[in-house]
Amino acid sequence: MSFGFLGIQFGFALQNANVSRIFQTLGAEIDELAILWVAAPLTGLLVQPIIGYFSDKTWGKLGRRRPYFLVGAILSSICLFIMPNSPVLWIAVGTLWIMDASINVTMEPFRAFVGDNLSDEQRTEGFAMQTFFIGVGAVVASALPYMFNNWFGISNTAPEGEIAPSVMYSFYIGGTVFLLTVLWTVFKSEEYSPEELAQFEESKIDIQDQGQFEIMTKVFGSNIFFRNGLFWLVLGLGSVSLVYYFGLDKELYLLAGVAAFFGLLQIVAGALKANNQAENGFLEVMDDLYLMPPTMRQLAIVQFFSWFALFAMWIYTTSALTSHVIGTTDTGSKLYNDGADFVGVGFAVYNGIAALVGLSLARIKWNLSRKTIYMICLIGGGLGLTSVYFLENYEDMAYSMIGVGMAWAGILSMPYAILTGALPSQKMGVFMGIFNFFIVIPQLVAASILGFILKTYFDNEPIYALVIGGVSFFIAAGLVMLVKDPGETK
């Protein structure tokens, strides 16, 4: 069931470790990196709830979730071949947009797939096994440019404005592995029929809070959408005016625009409800946004701070390591590209640690609650990111990434193991899609404000983005203990 995640993470790992490098090679400035990355979270915000909604209602020859795995894998693989051949910056940005949408089409149903097929007692092991395959895939993918250069003598430099051959070949390998591993899961795994899932849901309700599942069938009237929509629309438009009046960074328009757009969507939902046009997927998703169970709301806040930290790391690690530790910003120099290659090694380390931690969570019976394990993992991430500031040798970053690997293992397994026990199976896909809002929103916030913060307060020094990310991990760790885990109280 989880083997396809090895390939999915090949795509994500190559993207996370190399896209900033590709953007800089094609002429992007450091303070532009965050906004250029915004394609990824924006795509997830739109794609994941839609795919979740439709996958809940799909049943065909390939089952419920697997058709989405297949289509997304084909599109993602094509994009992985195109990305390193981008001749100019705007094509690379556009390819990132399409690639991230395609990866989301594959990934979002995968989370629901495991939730569908496992009982609450099995889910910690199931999501930990996903984490293991994610870690293994990311270890290899992150280190590929380094291996091609140091083991096979393939150059990690290229003429100005061109992508290094070591990076190009890494993306070609990634596209191939992505497709083959997802195909394995599509054709080698099975899914329960809708009738079997309905029986499973009946037994699940018997042992859980009946009221929690009843509230998930509630339908809201138009007034709540009009009221909340007006609030967010005014807030967004007012923020746009303030950004313009004070001449603030253009990236802040993004955050204000998202708030206004969210308000507009709610007003549209209210208008449809007022006209008795309530039978459509858009309104179902909007209703479900208000019907999140308490556990999901509590985990959402933890997710916000966790993914803010991760996005800061993915965007700024290359520029932070090369400028703060190595002392160069010349993207054409051997020194810069050696450091950039080692970022891939560091990312391989954190993914390798995540794989080992995931395997231990799947195979060892820990006498700790899921929340306690999750908190310890996030504290490790905070220590790891903040420690980069104190490095004197760029190769020592590998030690910093051990803590990040602990956090990554916790983030990939614990919130989903906790959450799926609080969700009804007939809405697993759409709620997983909504839950991923709280992966996407912090990335949008990071893309909107990190460049502004660095330029305004830290003289454009990217190392401070990693320090901010470390602090965000610590906040997330503290918030974990406020989460109610249904599996512990059952």
C-alpha positions in Angstrom: 0.0 0.0 0.0 2.7 2.5 0.9 5.4 1.6 -1.7 4.2 4.3 -4.1 5.2 6.9 -1.5 8.8 6.1 -2.3 8.3 7.5 -5.8 6.2 10.4 -4.7 9.0 11.5 -2.4 11.5 11.2 -5.2 9.5 14.0 -6.8 9.2 16.1 -3.6 12.8 15.6 -2.5 14.2 16.7 -5.9 11.9 19.7 -5.9 12.7 20.7 -2.3 16.5 20.3 -2.6 17.0 21.7 -6.1 14.3 24.2 -7.2 15.8 27.2 -5.4 19.1 26.3 -7.0 17.4 26.1 -10.4 15.7 29.5 -9.9 18.9 31.2 -8.8 20.8 29.7 -11.8 18.1 31.1 -14.1 18.5 34.6 -12.5 16.2 34.8 -9.4 17.3 37.0 -6.5 17.3 35.7 -2.9 14.4 38.0 -1.8 12.4 36.6 -4.8 12.7 32.9 -3.9 9.8 32.7 -1.5 7.3 34.3 -3.9 8.5 32.1 -6.8 7.8 29.0 -4.6 4.2 30.1 -4.0 3.0 28.0 -6.9 3.4 24.9 -4.9 1.2 25.8 -1.9 -1.4 27.6 -4.0 -1.8 24.5 -6.1 -2.3 22.3 -3.1 -4.9 24.7 -1.7 -7.0 24.3 -4.8 -6.3 20.7 -5.8 -6.3 18.7 -2.6 -9.9 19.2 -1.4 -11.2 18.8 -4.9 -9.4 15.5 -5.4 -10.4 14.4 -1.9 -14.0 15.1 -2.6 -14.1 13.2 -5.9 -12.0 10.3 -4.6 -14.6 9.8 -1.8 -17.2 9.3 -4.5 -15.3 7.3 -7.1 -15.6 3.6 -7.6 -14.5 1.8 -10.8 -12.3 -0.9 -12.0 -9.3 0.5 -10.2 -11.3 1.2 -7.0 -11.7 4.4 -5.2 -8.3 6.1 -4.8 -6.1 4.3 -7.2 -7.3 6.1 -10.4 -5.9 9.3 -9.0 -2.6 7.7 -8.1 -2.2 6.7 -11.8 -3.1 10.0 -13.5 -1.0 12.0 -11.0 2.0 9.8 -11.4 2.0 10.1 -15.2 1.8 13.9 -15.2 4.3 14.3 -12.4 6.9 12.2 -14.2 6.5 14.3 -17.3 7.1 17.4 -15.3 10.2 16.0 -13.7 11.7 15.5 -17.1 10.8 19.1 -18.2 12.0 21.0 -15.1 15.8 20.7 -15.5 15.5 21.7 -19.2 13.8 25.0 -18.4 15.5 27.6 -20.6 14.2 30.7 -18.6 12.9 31.4 -15.1 9.2 31.7 -16.0 9.1 28.3 -17.6 10.7 26.8 -14.4 8.1 28.5 -12.3 5.3 27.3 -14.5 6.6 23.8 -14.5 6.8 23.8 -10.7 3.1 24.9 -10.6 2.1 22.0 -12.9 4.4 19.5 -11.2 3.1 20.3 -7.7 -0.5 20.0 -8.9 0.2 16.6 -10.3 2.0 15.4 -7.2 -0.9 16.5 -5.1 -3.3 14.6 -7.3 -1.3 11.5 -6.5 -0.5 12.2 -2.8 -3.8 13.4 -1.3 -5.7 10.1 -2.0 -2.7 8.1 -0.6 -3.3 9.5 2.9 -7.0 8.5 2.7 -6.1 5.2 1.1 -4.3 4.1 4.3 -7.0 5.5 6.5 -9.6 3.6 4.5 -7.8 0.2 4.8 -6.6 0.2 8.4 -8.3 0.2 11.8 -7.3 2.7 14.5 -5.0 0.2 16.1 -3.1 -0.3 12.8 -2.9 3.3 11.7 0.2 4.3 13.6 2.0 1.4 12.0 0.5 2.2 8.6 1.5 5.9 8.5 4.9 5.0 10.0 5.4 2.6 7.1 4.6 5.4 4.7 7.1 7.5 6.5 9.7 4.7 6.1 9.2 4.6 2.3 9.1 8.4 2.1 12.4 8.6 3.9 14.1 5.9 1.8 13.0 7.6 -1.4 14.0 11.1 -0.3 17.4 9.9 0.9 18.3 8.7 -2.5 16.7 11.5 -4.4 18.2 14.3 -2.3 21.7 12.9 -2.7 21.5 12.2 -6.4 23.2 15.4 -7.6 26.0 14.8 -5.1 26.4 11.1 -6.1 26.4 11.9 -9.8 29.2 14.5 -9.3 31.4 12.8 -6.7 30.9 9.1 -7.6 30.5 9.3 -11.4 32.3 12.5 -12.3 29.3 14.2 -13.9 29.7 18.0 -13.7 27.8 20.0 -11.1 28.5 23.3 -12.9 27.3 24.6 -16.3 27.6 27.8 -18.3 25.7 30.8 -16.9 21.9 30.3 -17.1 22.1 26.5 -17.7 21.3 23.7 -15.3 24.1 21.5 -14.2 24.2 18.0 -15.8 24.2 16.3 -12.4 20.9 18.0 -11.6 19.4 17.1 -14.9 20.2 13.4 -14.6 18.8 13.4 -11.1 15.4 14.6 -12.3 15.4 12.0 -15.1 15.9 9.2 -12.6 13.3 10.8 -10.3 10.6 10.8 -13.1 11.2 7.2 -13.9 11.1 6.0 -10.3 8.0 8.1 -9.5 6.0 6.4 -12.2 7.2 2.8 -11.6 6.6 2.8 -7.8 3.2 4.3 -8.0 2.3 1.7 -10.7 3.3 -1.0 -8.3 0.9 0.2 -5.7 -1.9 0.7 -8.3 -1.7 -2.8 -9.6 -0.6 -4.7 -6.5 -2.9 -3.3 -3.8 -6.7 -3.7 -3.2 -9.4 -1.5 -1.7 -12.5 -2.3 0.3 -15.8 -1.9 -1.5 -18.2 0.9 -0.5 -20.4 -1.8 1.2 -17.4 -3.1 3.3 -16.5 0.5 4.2 -20.0 1.1 5.4 -19.9 -1.9 7.7 -16.5 -0.7 9.0 -18.0 2.7 9.7 -20.9 1.2 11.7 -18.5 -0.7 14.0 -16.3 2.4 14.3 -19.2 4.6 15.5 -20.0 2.1 18.2 -16.7 2.7 19.9 -16.3 6.4 19.3 -18.2 9.6 20.2 -21.5 9.3 18.5 -22.1 13.0 18.7 -19.0 13.8 16.9 -20.1 11.9 13.8 -23.6 13.3 14.0 -22.4 16.9 13.8 -20.5 16.0 10.6 -23.9 15.6 8.9 -25.0 19.2 9.8 -25.7 21.7 7.0 -25.2 25.3 7.7 -27.5 28.1 6.6 -26.5 31.0 4.3 -26.1 33.6 7.1 -22.9 32.1 8.5 -21.3 32.2 5.1 -22.3 35.7 4.4 -21.1 37.0 7.7 -17.7 35.2 7.7 -17.3 35.9 4.0 -17.8 39.6 4.5 -15.3 39.6 7.3 -12.5 38.0 5.3 -13.3 40.0 2.2 -13.0 43.3 4.1 -9.9 42.1 5.9 -8.2 41.1 2.6 -9.1 44.3 0.7 -8.2 46.4 3.7 -4.8 44.7 3.8 -4.3 45.3 0.1 -4.9 49.0 0.7 -2.4 49.1 3.6 0.3 47.3 1.5 -0.2 49.8 -1.3 -0.4 52.9 0.9 2.8 52.1 2.9 4.6 50.8 -0.2 5.3 47.4 1.4 6.7 44.4 -0.4 4.6 43.1 -3.2 4.7 39.6 -1.7 2.3 40.8 1.0 -0.4 41.3 -1.7 -0.5 37.5 -2.0 -1.5 37.0 1.6 -4.1 39.8 1.5 -5.4 38.5 -1.8 -5.8 35.0 -0.4 -7.9 36.3 2.5 -10.1 38.3 0.2 -10.5 35.3 -2.2 -11.5 33.1 0.8 -14.1 35.7 1.8 -15.5 35.8 -1.7 -15.8 32.0 -1.9 -17.9 32.0 1.3 -20.2 34.8 0.0 -20.7 32.7 -3.2 -21.5 29.7 -1.0 -24.0 31.7 0.9 -25.6 32.9 -2.3 -26.0 29.4 -3.6 -27.5 28.2 -0.3 -29.9 31.2 -0.2 -31.1 30.1 -3.7 -31.5 26.4 -2.6 -28.7 25.2 -4.8 -27.1 23.1 -2.1 -26.5 19.9 -3.9 -22.9 20.3 -5.2 -19.4 19.5 -4.2 -18.3 23.1 -3.7 -20.9 23.6 -0.9 -20.1 20.2 0.6 -16.5 21.2 1.0 -17.4 24.6 2.4 -19.8 22.9 4.9 -17.1 20.4 5.9 -14.7 23.3 6.5 -17.0 24.3 9.4 -17.6 20.7 10.5 -14.0 19.9 11.4 -14.0 17.8 14.6 -12.1 19.3 17.6 -9.1 17.0 17.1 -8.7 18.2 13.6 -8.9 21.9 14.6 -6.2 21.3 17.3 -3.9 19.5 14.9 -4.4 22.2 12.3 -2.7 24.7 14.5 0.2 22.4 15.1 0.4 21.8 11.4 0.6 25.5 10.7 3.8 26.0 12.7 5.4 22.7 11.6 5.0 23.4 7.9 6.0 27.1 8.2 9.3 25.8 9.6 9.7 23.2 6.8 8.9 25.7 4.0 11.4 28.1 5.4 14.0 25.3 5.4 13.2 24.2 1.8 13.4 27.7 0.4 16.4 29.1 2.2 18.8 26.2 3.2 20.9 26.4 0.0 21.3 30.2 0.1 21.8 30.1 3.9 24.5 27.5 3.8 26.4 29.0 0.9 26.2 32.6 2.1 26.5 32.2 5.9 28.7 29.2 6.3 30.7 29.1 3.0 30.7 32.8 2.3 29.7 32.9 -1.4 26.7 34.0 -3.4 28.3 33.3 -6.9 26.0 30.6 -8.3 28.5 29.8 -11.1 31.4 29.1 -8.7 32.6 25.6 -7.8 32.4 26.5 -4.1 28.7 27.5 -4.3 27.8 24.4 -6.2 29.7 22.1 -3.9 27.7 23.6 -1.0 24.5 23.3 -3.0 25.2 19.7 -3.6 25.8 19.2 0.1 22.4 20.6 0.8 21.1 17.5 -1.0 23.2 15.3 1.2 21.9 17.1 4.3 18.3 16.6 3.1 19.2 12.9 2.5 20.3 12.7 6.1 17.1 14.1 7.5 15.0 11.8 5.3 17.2 8.8 6.3 16.6 9.6 10.0 12.9 9.9 9.2 12.9 6.5 7.6 14.6 4.9 10.7 12.3 6.7 13.1 9.3 5.7 11.0 10.4 2.1 11.0 10.9 2.1 14.8 7.4 3.6 15.2 6.0 0.9 13.0 7.9 -2.1 14.7 8.6 -1.1 18.3 5.9 -0.8 21.0 6.7 2.5 22.7 5.4 3.2 26.2 4.7 6.8 25.2 1.6 8.4 23.9 1.4 9.5 20.3 1.3 13.1 21.4 4.5 12.7 23.5 6.3 11.1 20.6 5.1 13.8 18.3 6.3 16.6 20.7 9.7 15.1 21.1 10.1 14.8 17.3 9.2 18.5 16.8 11.6 19.7 19.5 14.3 17.8 17.6 13.4 19.8 14.5 13.7 23.1 16.4 17.2 22.2 17.7 18.3 21.1 14.3 17.3 24.2 12.3 18.5 26.7 14.8 21.9 24.9 15.1 22.7 25.7 11.4 23.4 29.3 12.5 26.4 28.2 14.6 28.1 26.0 12.0 31.6 26.7 10.9 32.0 23.9 8.3 29.2 23.3 5.8 29.6 19.5 6.1 28.5 19.7 9.7 25.0 20.5 8.5 24.5 16.8 8.3 24.4 16.7 12.2 21.8 19.5 12.2 19.6 17.5 9.9 19.3 14.7 12.4 16.9 16.8 14.5 15.0 17.8 11.4 14.7 14.1 10.4 13.0 13.4 13.8 10.6 16.3 13.1 9.9 15.0 9.6 9.1 11.5 10.9 6.6 12.9 13.4 5.0 15.2 10.9 4.5 12.5 8.3 3.0 9.9 10.7 1.6 11.2 14.0 -1.0 13.8 12.9 -2.5 11.4 10.4 -2.6 8.5 12.9 -4.3 10.7 15.4 -6.6 12.4 12.9 -8.0 9.4 11.0 -9.5 8.0 14.3 -11.6 11.2 14.5 -13.0 11.0 10.9 -15.8 9.0 9.3 -14.6 6.9 6.4 -17.2 8.2 3.9 -15.7 11.7 4.3 -12.0 10.6 4.8 -10.9 12.0 1.4 -12.5 15.4 1.7 -11.4 15.9 5.3 -7.9 14.9 4.4 -8.0 17.5 1.6 -9.2 20.2 4.0 -6.6 19.1 6.6 -4.0 19.8 4.0 -5.1 23.4 3.9 -3.1 23.7 7.1 -0.1 22.5 5.2 -0.7 24.9 2.4 -1.7 28.0 4.4 1.6 28.2 6.4 3.5 27.9 3.1 1.6 30.8 1.7 2.3 32.8 4.8 6.0 31.9 4.6 6.1 32.8 0.9 4.4 36.2 1.6 6.3 37.4 4.7 9.7 35.7 4.9 11.3 37.7 2.1 9.9 40.9 3.6 11.1 40.0 7.1 14.6 39.1 5.9 14.9 42.3 3.8 13.5 44.6 6.5 15.0 43.2 9.7 17.9 40.9 8.8 19.8 42.6 5.9 18.6 39.9 3.5 20.6 37.2 5.4 18.8 33.9 4.6 20.3 32.1 7.7 17.7 33.9 9.8 14.9 32.2 7.9 16.2 28.9 9.3 16.3 30.4 12.8 12.7 31.6 12.5 11.8 28.1 11.3 13.4 26.5 14.3 11.4 28.8 16.7 8.3 27.8 14.8 9.1 24.1 15.4 9.4 24.8 19.2 5.9 26.5 19.2 4.4 23.5 17.4 5.9 21.1 19.9 4.2 23.0 22.8 0.8 23.0 21.0 0.8 19.2 20.5 0.0 18.6 24.1 -3.3 20.5 23.7 -4.5 18.0 21.1 -7.2 15.5 22.1 -6.3 12.0 20.7 -9.4 9.8 20.3 -7.3 6.7 20.3 -6.0 7.4 23.7 -9.4 8.1 25.3 -11.2 5.2 23.6 
